[in-house]
Amino acid sequence: MRAWPHIFVQSPVMSSSLIQALVFNLRYEARDIISVELRPLSQEAGFPPAEAGSHIDLHLGNGLIRSYSLTNSGESDRYVVAVLKDRRSRGGSLYVHEQVRVGQVISISSPRNNFQLDEAASQNVLLAGGIGITPLYAMLKRLRELGRRTHLIYCARSRSDAAFVEDIQALVAASHDGALSVHFHFDDEKGAAPDLVRLFSNFSAETHFYCCGPGPMLEAYEKACDKLGYAHVHMERFAAAPELTDQVTDSAGYTVALKKSGKTVQVPPGTKLLDALLSAGCKVEFSCREGLCGACETRVLSGEVEHRDSILTKAERAANKSMMICVSGCRSGTLVLDA
Ligand code: FES
């Protein structure tokens, strides 16, 4: 699931594998959107491989960490992210727009992918809302490489607010076999929100659907897919779902046993598991603290998890094999984690 620009917080962060990257190019993509092209400092080593749908964390000079989806995949010599200057910015997107300059070196994380593309699916529909185009643009290019039939629906407030429009049009025009198609929906031209039920209605039951966009679009997307009975529904959130963030601590305490380190930690009522582990001196990775990025995903060996993240699917939650320790808790009194 996961497009940012995910709205991520903040230091301190535990990360085992920061990479130094050169800001190689900045490009104006649309009103208030720039792309940032990063190159490895060592061309020989290259960047770790990134799949379509992946994101990376940027460790900004003001101490903030923000996670952004990659617009490219399968290129070890560069990563490209797109950043919207958010009017409600808590410092991250403003910093990128106003302080990041070509030639600087910044620290980044390895790519993580919470929004996986099923590369075997022969028919795909991608729904992008605003800056949510970022991971979907990477997917569109990958699906083009694979020769999969793909229809992109790209919604934005106006044409001026939509990034990569010309690149997408060129990609579609180059697919002579008609495998790629695109429908643009600009609110100021159409005068109404897109009718997703109508736009989704003529696809086979095997079609895979992907959406990245603001909360209301994701809700409409889920409802439309539900109404039409589609089973292969994927999405990535910009921000944690409100119903998940309203309650991020447990009213009852519980015990966590960590198998690898041999520690046992008490999590008091009202305390987040991540904070309890950090207070106990445990070395754990985390980044967003909002259940969005996947950095803190930890294997569960036993115990019943109260999942509150925005990443795991219903099936993954039911399997109870892993949890996001930054937001999720415990229902069973005791958890055993592979940490
Ligand atoms: S730190 Fe991002 S999901 Fe937990």
Residues whose N, C-alpha, C, O or C-beta is under 5 A from the ligand:
A	BS01	FES	F286 S287 C288 R289 E290 G291 L292 C293 G294 A295 C296 M324 C326
